[in-house]
Amino acid sequence: MNPDLLLPIITSMGWLILAGVGLRSHQLGFGQVAKMAIAWVVIFGGVFLAVEWFLIAQGTASALM
């Protein structure tokens, strides 16, 4: 993992916590909150992986030139 991505990972976890608190404030059942929380983790994880893949691909392409 790239050390430059440490701050974005920490801030993403903060946003996930805020999303979880927002979901919980709607007084939904635990099952619904758990499903929505998993969906948020999947969304953030997918975006993180896409950005990481793009940065690796960009570095590999620049190394080939």
Buried (B, 14 or more C-beta within 10 A) or exposed (E): EEEEBEEEEEEBEEEBEEBBEEBEEEEEEEEEBEEBBEEBBEEBEEEBEEEBEEEEEEEEEEEEE
